[in-house]
Amino acid sequence: MNTEPSDETRQAARSAARWWVCMESGAVTEQDLARLQRWRQASEANESAWRRVAALRGRFEVLPPALAMASLDRPGHGRRDLLKGLLGLTVAAPAAWWVARELPIDAWRADVATATGERRQLTLADGSVLHINTATAVDIDPGQRQLTLLRGEIRLRLANAMPFDIHTPLGSVRLDQGEINVRQDDGLCRLSVLTGQADVRPTGFAPLTLRAGQHVQLSGTGPGPIERFDPRQPGWREGVIVALDQPLGDFLRDLDRYRPGILRWQPELEALRVTGSFRLEDPDQVLNLLAVSLPLRVQWRTRYWATLVPQEKPA
């Protein structure tokens, strides 16, 4: 009889699949091998998950990592059925694309990393609270009260008034107290101060100061204008994605960050407007809700491949 795997088993399976991607990347170092060995020895669940990867990796050679993870944490027949059902997908979704999107190598060399759709909360040594959003990689140096955001998004709430530095590819920010949200992706860095004050030092440009309720975007051409936002608005930390008369294309690009798999939509849907608050626990349900409220429908090629198309007009 099949039983649901425990949270520990699921986490070990996800980690094992990520280690498999690292081993197959062609960029493995001696340090990576040593870290893998330490991870395997850390728990029986880890070692068991890795043995399953070793036994199945030949069958996973052309499967996207997200699907490999899904099958790893399913017992017995469920795994075999999933493998059979997904063979056709591998022709249209090369594994290399999935590796780059779901499990980039920079995440493996980071102190902390989250997969697509995963969110975590950490309490640092001084009591400060770090929230880590989907597909994020962070290096943390608590002794020096600093961290480096390699990719993705974080929110840091300081426990005291001692300065804390956050480094990004486009500059750095010093938060003296309060709470800040930092997002780094697509060659842009978005900084939002929820409480307190932050000194921003864009690389190659003059420094600036952000106060509570202010937001700025950094790029290779420098900082944009300082804008206002409502810090009371719920967001990803609360498991919510909010749209206020937002173009559908922008909303879908944001939603896609939380959804493993392929999401596509027809260009004519880009300009439709979306307003509402949506839970992030089930991104596919968000797509179904959009189909109810907007003139579109969702075509499912597989569970992991969705395409949004305009709703057909009645003849």
Order of alpha helices (4+ residues) and beta strands (2+ residues): alpha-alpha-alpha-alpha-alpha-alpha-alpha-alpha-beta-beta-beta-beta-beta-beta-beta-beta-beta-beta-beta-beta-beta-alpha-beta-beta-alpha-beta-beta
